[in-house]
Amino acid sequence: MDKAFFQIRQLASSYIHLMGLTIQSPFSRKARYKLGEVHQSLQYPFHGGSYKHLHELLKQDDLAVQLAPLRSNEHNTSEFELLAICSLIKDRNYSKIFEIGTYDGRTTRAMAMNINKDGHVFTLNLPSGSNTVSLPTDRIDVGLSSKVISGEKFVGTSQEPLISQLWGDSANFDFSPYYNIMDLVFIDGAHSEDYVANDTEKAIRMIRSNENGGLIVWHDAHLFGVKIFLTKWIRENHYPVYFIRDTSLAVLGIKDGKPFDMLASQ
Ligand SMILES: C[S@@+](CC[C@H](N)C(=O)[O-])C[C@H]1O[C@@H](n2cnc3c(N)ncnc32)[C@H](O)[C@@H]1O
Protein backbone atom coordinates (compact mmCIF):
# COMPACT_ATOMS: atom_id res chain seq x y z
CA MET A 1 0.00 0.00 0.00
CA ASP A 2 2.80 2.37 1.04
CA LYS A 3 4.74 1.42 -2.10
CA ALA A 4 1.71 2.00 -4.37
CA PHE A 5 1.12 5.39 -2.74
CA PHE A 6 4.80 6.28 -3.16
CA GLN A 7 4.72 5.30 -6.85
CA ILE A 8 1.55 7.32 -7.54
CA ARG A 9 3.06 10.32 -5.76
CA GLN A 10 6.29 9.95 -7.74
CA LEU A 11 4.39 9.71 -11.03
CA ALA A 12 2.24 12.75 -10.18
CA SER A 13 5.30 14.79 -9.25
CA SER A 14 7.04 13.70 -12.49
CA TYR A 15 4.06 14.95 -14.49
CA ILE A 16 3.94 18.29 -12.69
CA HIS A 17 7.69 18.70 -13.15
CA LEU A 18 7.40 17.74 -16.83
CA MET A 19 4.58 20.22 -17.42
CA GLY A 20 6.68 22.95 -15.79
CA LEU A 21 9.64 22.10 -18.00
CA THR A 22 7.52 21.93 -21.12
CA ILE A 23 6.05 25.39 -20.47
CA GLN A 24 9.44 26.93 -19.66
CA SER A 25 11.61 25.28 -22.29
CA PRO A 26 9.67 22.72 -24.32
CA PHE A 27 12.62 21.46 -26.36
CA SER A 28 15.30 21.38 -23.69
CA ARG A 29 17.32 18.23 -23.17
CA LYS A 30 15.97 17.95 -19.62
CA ALA A 31 12.35 18.13 -20.82
CA ARG A 32 12.99 15.47 -23.44
CA TYR A 33 14.67 13.22 -20.85
CA LYS A 34 11.80 13.67 -18.39
CA LEU A 35 9.26 12.94 -21.12
CA GLY A 36 11.13 9.72 -21.87
CA GLU A 37 11.06 8.75 -18.19
CA VAL A 38 7.32 9.36 -17.88
CA HIS A 39 6.74 7.37 -21.06
CA GLN A 40 8.82 4.47 -19.67
CA SER A 41 6.98 4.53 -16.34
CA LEU A 42 3.64 4.25 -18.14
CA GLN A 43 4.85 1.53 -20.47
CA TYR A 44 6.73 -0.62 -18.01
CA PRO A 45 4.98 -2.06 -14.94
CA PHE A 46 8.17 -2.51 -12.93
CA HIS A 47 9.43 1.06 -13.38
CA GLY A 48 10.89 2.38 -10.12
CA GLY A 49 13.87 1.86 -7.83
CA SER A 50 14.51 -1.67 -9.05
CA TYR A 51 14.70 -0.55 -12.69
CA LYS A 52 18.46 -0.49 -13.45
CA HIS A 53 20.75 0.37 -16.32
CA LEU A 54 22.76 -2.67 -17.40
CA HIS A 55 26.01 -0.99 -16.33
CA GLU A 56 24.68 -0.63 -12.76
CA LEU A 57 24.57 -4.43 -12.50
CA LEU A 58 28.12 -4.96 -13.74
CA LYS A 59 31.27 -5.18 -11.60
CA GLN A 60 34.04 -4.75 -14.19
CA ASP A 61 34.92 -1.37 -15.69
CA ASP A 62 36.62 -2.78 -18.75
CA LEU A 63 34.30 -5.63 -19.72
CA ALA A 64 34.33 -6.93 -23.30
CA VAL A 65 31.87 -9.53 -24.57
CA GLN A 66 31.51 -11.44 -27.80
CA LEU A 67 28.10 -11.73 -29.49
CA ALA A 68 26.86 -13.85 -32.35
CA PRO A 69 24.69 -14.21 -34.23
CA LEU A 70 23.26 -10.69 -34.03
CA ARG A 71 20.60 -11.18 -36.66
CA SER A 72 17.49 -12.32 -34.81
CA ASN A 73 14.21 -14.12 -35.43
CA GLU A 74 10.83 -13.36 -33.92
CA HIS A 75 10.77 -14.81 -30.35
CA ASN A 76 14.54 -14.34 -29.89
CA THR A 77 15.97 -11.94 -27.35
CA SER A 78 16.63 -8.44 -28.71
CA GLU A 79 20.22 -7.43 -29.52
CA PHE A 80 20.46 -5.44 -26.31
CA GLU A 81 18.98 -8.31 -24.27
CA LEU A 82 21.61 -10.61 -25.77
CA LEU A 83 24.29 -8.13 -24.74
CA ALA A 84 22.82 -7.85 -21.22
CA ILE A 85 22.69 -11.64 -20.62
CA CYS A 86 26.20 -12.21 -22.01
CA SER A 87 27.58 -9.27 -20.00
CA LEU A 88 26.26 -10.73 -16.75
CA ILE A 89 27.86 -14.08 -17.63
CA LYS A 90 31.25 -12.63 -18.61
CA ASP A 91 31.37 -9.99 -15.89
CA ARG A 92 30.96 -12.65 -13.19
CA ASN A 93 33.24 -15.20 -14.87
CA TYR A 94 30.39 -17.73 -14.94
CA SER A 95 30.90 -21.30 -15.96
CA LYS A 96 27.67 -23.31 -15.93
CA ILE A 97 24.50 -22.00 -17.52
CA PHE A 98 21.04 -23.57 -17.86
CA GLU A 99 18.53 -22.22 -20.36
CA ILE A 100 14.86 -23.24 -20.32
CA GLY A 101 13.57 -22.69 -23.88
CA THR A 102 16.21 -23.16 -26.61
CA TYR A 103 14.19 -22.17 -29.70
CA ASP A 104 16.75 -21.67 -32.52
CA GLY A 105 19.68 -21.51 -30.08
CA ARG A 106 20.76 -17.93 -30.83
CA THR A 107 20.97 -16.90 -27.15
CA THR A 108 22.41 -20.32 -26.28
CA ARG A 109 25.30 -19.79 -28.67
CA ALA A 110 26.02 -16.24 -27.51
CA MET A 111 26.01 -17.40 -23.88
CA ALA A 112 28.46 -20.18 -24.74
CA MET A 113 30.83 -17.57 -26.20
CA ASN A 114 31.08 -15.82 -22.87
CA ILE A 115 31.41 -18.63 -20.30
CA ASN A 116 34.82 -19.28 -18.79
CA LYS A 117 37.14 -21.95 -20.19
CA ASP A 118 35.67 -24.80 -18.12
CA GLY A 119 32.13 -23.75 -18.82
CA HIS A 120 29.14 -25.47 -20.35
CA VAL A 121 25.63 -24.46 -21.39
CA PHE A 122 22.66 -26.82 -20.94
CA THR A 123 19.54 -25.92 -22.86
CA LEU A 124 16.13 -27.57 -22.54
CA ASN A 125 13.36 -27.55 -25.14
CA LEU A 126 10.15 -29.40 -25.84
CA PRO A 127 10.82 -32.08 -28.46
CA SER A 128 9.78 -31.07 -31.96
CA GLY A 129 6.19 -32.05 -32.73
CA SER A 130 5.00 -31.79 -29.10
CA ASN A 131 1.27 -31.13 -29.01
CA THR A 132 0.52 -31.11 -25.32
CA VAL A 133 2.28 -30.12 -22.12
CA SER A 134 1.57 -30.86 -18.46
CA LEU A 135 0.61 -27.40 -17.16
CA PRO A 136 -1.76 -24.84 -18.70
CA THR A 137 -0.12 -22.46 -21.16
CA ASP A 138 -0.68 -20.71 -24.46
CA ARG A 139 -0.73 -22.72 -27.70
CA ILE A 140 2.06 -20.53 -29.06
CA ASP A 141 4.50 -21.80 -26.39
CA VAL A 142 3.88 -25.39 -27.46
CA GLY A 143 3.80 -24.66 -31.20
CA LEU A 144 7.23 -23.00 -31.13
CA SER A 145 8.88 -26.38 -30.68
CA SER A 146 8.05 -27.18 -34.32
CA LYS A 147 8.60 -23.70 -35.78
CA VAL A 148 12.39 -23.94 -36.06
CA ILE A 149 14.96 -26.69 -35.60
CA SER A 150 15.90 -26.43 -31.93
CA GLY A 151 19.44 -25.13 -31.60
CA GLU A 152 19.99 -24.61 -35.33
CA LYS A 153 21.97 -21.42 -34.63
CA PHE A 154 24.67 -23.26 -32.68
CA VAL A 155 24.78 -26.58 -34.54
CA GLY A 156 28.00 -26.79 -36.56
CA THR A 157 29.59 -23.76 -34.85
CA SER A 158 32.67 -23.77 -32.63
CA GLN A 159 30.35 -23.35 -29.61
CA GLU A 160 28.47 -26.62 -30.25
CA PRO A 161 30.84 -28.77 -28.10
CA LEU A 162 30.19 -26.38 -25.19
CA ILE A 163 26.42 -26.91 -25.39
CA SER A 164 24.18 -29.84 -24.41
CA GLN A 165 20.70 -29.91 -25.91
CA LEU A 166 18.21 -31.49 -23.49
CA TRP A 167 14.67 -32.51 -24.36
CA GLY A 168 11.51 -32.42 -22.27
CA ASP A 169 8.66 -30.46 -20.77
CA SER A 170 10.02 -28.29 -17.95
CA ALA A 171 7.01 -29.23 -15.79
CA ASN A 172 8.09 -32.87 -15.55
CA PHE A 173 11.73 -32.84 -16.69
CA ASP A 174 14.10 -34.33 -14.10
CA PHE A 175 16.26 -31.33 -13.17
CA SER A 176 17.88 -33.11 -10.20
CA PRO A 177 21.21 -33.90 -11.99
CA TYR A 178 21.61 -30.12 -12.45
CA TYR A 179 20.81 -29.08 -8.88
CA ASN A 180 23.39 -26.93 -7.14
CA ILE A 181 25.80 -26.60 -10.09
CA MET A 182 24.58 -23.64 -12.17
CA ASP A 183 25.83 -20.05 -12.09
CA LEU A 184 22.99 -18.63 -14.15
CA VAL A 185 19.58 -19.96 -15.21
CA PHE A 186 17.82 -18.23 -18.09
CA ILE A 187 14.04 -18.79 -18.02
CA ASP A 188 12.45 -18.44 -21.45
CA GLY A 189 10.28 -21.55 -22.00
CA ALA A 190 6.49 -21.55 -21.60
CA HIS A 191 5.20 -18.14 -20.52
CA SER A 192 2.13 -18.99 -18.38
CA GLU A 193 2.09 -18.13 -14.68
CA ASP A 194 2.07 -21.85 -13.74
CA TYR A 195 5.08 -22.59 -15.94
CA VAL A 196 7.08 -19.60 -14.77
CA ALA A 197 6.38 -20.55 -11.13
CA ASN A 198 7.55 -24.12 -11.85
CA ASP A 199 10.63 -23.02 -13.80
CA THR A 200 11.58 -20.48 -11.12
CA GLU A 201 11.37 -23.09 -8.38
CA LYS A 202 13.62 -25.43 -10.39
CA ALA A 203 16.01 -22.57 -11.20
CA ILE A 204 16.45 -21.76 -7.49
CA ARG A 205 17.45 -25.38 -6.86
CA MET A 206 19.88 -25.37 -9.79
CA ILE A 207 21.88 -22.33 -8.66
CA ARG A 208 25.02 -23.39 -6.87
CA SER A 209 25.47 -22.70 -3.16
CA ASN A 210 28.91 -21.17 -3.03
CA GLU A 211 29.83 -17.84 -1.45
CA ASN A 212 28.97 -15.96 -4.66
CA GLY A 213 25.68 -17.66 -5.47
CA GLY A 214 24.30 -17.12 -8.96
CA LEU A 215 21.57 -15.43 -10.96
CA ILE A 216 18.15 -16.21 -12.38
CA VAL A 217 17.26 -14.20 -15.49
CA TRP A 218 13.67 -14.10 -16.79
CA HIS A 219 12.84 -13.03 -20.35
CA ASP A 220 9.53 -11.21 -21.07
CA ALA A 221 9.32 -10.11 -17.42
CA HIS A 222 6.68 -7.47 -18.18
CA LEU A 223 4.52 -9.70 -20.38
CA PHE A 224 2.13 -12.66 -20.21
CA GLY A 225 2.21 -15.00 -17.18
CA VAL A 226 5.79 -13.91 -16.43
CA LYS A 227 4.52 -10.50 -15.39
CA ILE A 228 1.65 -12.00 -13.35
CA PHE A 229 4.00 -14.41 -11.58
CA LEU A 230 6.70 -11.85 -10.84
CA THR A 231 4.27 -9.18 -9.67
CA LYS A 232 2.70 -11.50 -7.08
CA TRP A 233 5.95 -13.21 -6.08
CA ILE A 234 7.81 -9.96 -5.48
CA ARG A 235 4.87 -8.34 -3.67
CA GLU A 236 4.45 -11.32 -1.34
CA ASN A 237 8.14 -11.89 -0.62
CA HIS A 238 9.84 -8.50 -1.18
CA TYR A 239 12.55 -10.20 -3.22
CA PRO A 240 15.27 -7.90 -4.65
CA VAL A 241 14.52 -8.54 -8.33
CA TYR A 242 16.08 -5.99 -10.70
CA PHE A 243 14.71 -5.08 -14.13
CA ILE A 244 17.18 -4.10 -16.82
CA ARG A 245 16.22 -0.88 -18.59
CA ASP A 246 15.42 -1.10 -22.29
CA THR A 247 15.00 -4.87 -22.04
CA SER A 248 12.32 -7.33 -20.90
CA LEU A 249 14.82 -8.97 -18.53
CA ALA A 250 14.46 -9.40 -14.77
CA VAL A 251 17.38 -10.63 -12.64
CA LEU A 252 17.59 -12.05 -9.13
CA GLY A 253 20.58 -13.23 -7.09
CA ILE A 254 20.26 -16.67 -5.43
CA LYS A 255 22.59 -17.89 -2.72
CA ASP A 256 22.18 -21.04 -0.60
CA GLY A 257 18.77 -21.62 -2.15
CA LYS A 258 17.49 -18.16 -1.20
CA PRO A 259 17.13 -14.84 -2.99
CA PHE A 260 19.76 -12.21 -2.09
CA ASP A 261 20.50 -8.69 -3.23
CA MET A 262 23.00 -9.01 -6.09
CA LEU A 263 23.98 -5.34 -5.66
CA ALA A 264 24.56 -5.51 -1.91
CA SER A 265 28.19 -6.67 -2.26
CA GLN A 266 29.09 -4.54 -5.33
C1 LIG B 1 10.59 -17.77 -26.77
S1 LIG B 1 11.29 -19.28 -27.23
C2 LIG B 1 12.90 -19.22 -26.52
C3 LIG B 1 13.81 -18.22 -27.16
C4 LIG B 1 15.26 -18.42 -26.84
N1 LIG B 1 15.51 -18.56 -25.43
C5 LIG B 1 16.05 -17.26 -27.39
O1 LIG B 1 16.55 -16.45 -26.58
O2 LIG B 1 16.17 -17.14 -28.60
C6 LIG B 1 10.51 -20.43 -26.15
C7 LIG B 1 10.99 -21.86 -26.34
O3 LIG B 1 10.55 -22.62 -25.23
C8 LIG B 1 10.07 -23.89 -25.68
N2 LIG B 1 9.09 -24.37 -24.71
C9 LIG B 1 7.80 -24.02 -24.60
N3 LIG B 1 7.22 -24.68 -23.60
C10 LIG B 1 8.17 -25.45 -23.02
C11 LIG B 1 8.18 -26.37 -21.95
N4 LIG B 1 7.08 -26.61 -21.24
N5 LIG B 1 9.34 -27.01 -21.65
C12 LIG B 1 10.46 -26.78 -22.39
N6 LIG B 1 10.51 -25.92 -23.44
C13 LIG B 1 9.38 -25.26 -23.74
C14 LIG B 1 9.47 -23.59 -27.06
O4 LIG B 1 9.45 -24.76 -27.85
C15 LIG B 1 10.43 -22.52 -27.58
O5 LIG B 1 11.47 -23.12 -28.32
PDBQT file of the ligand as one rigid body, heavy atoms in Angstrom, charges set to zero:
ROOT
HETATM    1  C1  LIG A 301      10.588 -17.772 -26.770  1.00  0.00    +0.000 C 
HETATM    2  S1  LIG A 301      11.287 -19.279 -27.230  1.00  0.00    +0.000 S 
HETATM    3  C2  LIG A 301      12.897 -19.222 -26.517  1.00  0.00    +0.000 C 
HETATM    4  C3  LIG A 301      13.808 -18.221 -27.164  1.00  0.00    +0.000 C 
HETATM    5  C4  LIG A 301      15.262 -18.416 -26.842  1.00  0.00    +0.000 C 
HETATM    6  N1  LIG A 301      15.513 -18.556 -25.428  1.00  0.00    +0.000 N 
HETATM    7  C5  LIG A 301      16.046 -17.260 -27.387  1.00  0.00    +0.000 C 
HETATM    8  O1  LIG A 301      16.553 -16.446 -26.578  1.00  0.00    +0.000 OA
HETATM    9  O2  LIG A 301      16.167 -17.143 -28.603  1.00  0.00    +0.000 OA
HETATM   10  C6  LIG A 301      10.506 -20.429 -26.151  1.00  0.00    +0.000 C 
HETATM   11  C7  LIG A 301      10.991 -21.856 -26.343  1.00  0.00    +0.000 C 
HETATM   12  O3  LIG A 301      10.546 -22.623 -25.233  1.00  0.00    +0.000 OA
HETATM   13  C8  LIG A 301      10.074 -23.887 -25.684  1.00  0.00    +0.000 C 
HETATM   14  N2  LIG A 301       9.093 -24.370 -24.712  1.00  0.00    +0.000 N 
HETATM   15  C9  LIG A 301       7.799 -24.023 -24.604  1.00  0.00    +0.000 A 
HETATM   16  N3  LIG A 301       7.222 -24.680 -23.597  1.00  0.00    +0.000 NA
HETATM   17  C10 LIG A 301       8.172 -25.447 -23.025  1.00  0.00    +0.000 A 
HETATM   18  C11 LIG A 301       8.184 -26.371 -21.953  1.00  0.00    +0.000 A 
HETATM   19  N4  LIG A 301       7.075 -26.611 -21.237  1.00  0.00    +0.000 N 
HETATM   20  N5  LIG A 301       9.339 -27.014 -21.655  1.00  0.00    +0.000 NA
HETATM   21  C12 LIG A 301      10.464 -26.777 -22.390  1.00  0.00    +0.000 A 
HETATM   22  N6  LIG A 301      10.506 -25.917 -23.437  1.00  0.00    +0.000 NA
HETATM   23  C13 LIG A 301       9.384 -25.256 -23.745  1.00  0.00    +0.000 A 
HETATM   24  C14 LIG A 301       9.474 -23.591 -27.059  1.00  0.00    +0.000 C 
HETATM   25  O4  LIG A 301       9.445 -24.763 -27.849  1.00  0.00    +0.000 OA
HETATM   26  C15 LIG A 301      10.428 -22.522 -27.584  1.00  0.00    +0.000 C 
HETATM   27  O5  LIG A 301      11.468 -23.115 -28.322  1.00  0.00    +0.000 OA
ENDROOT
TORSDOF 0
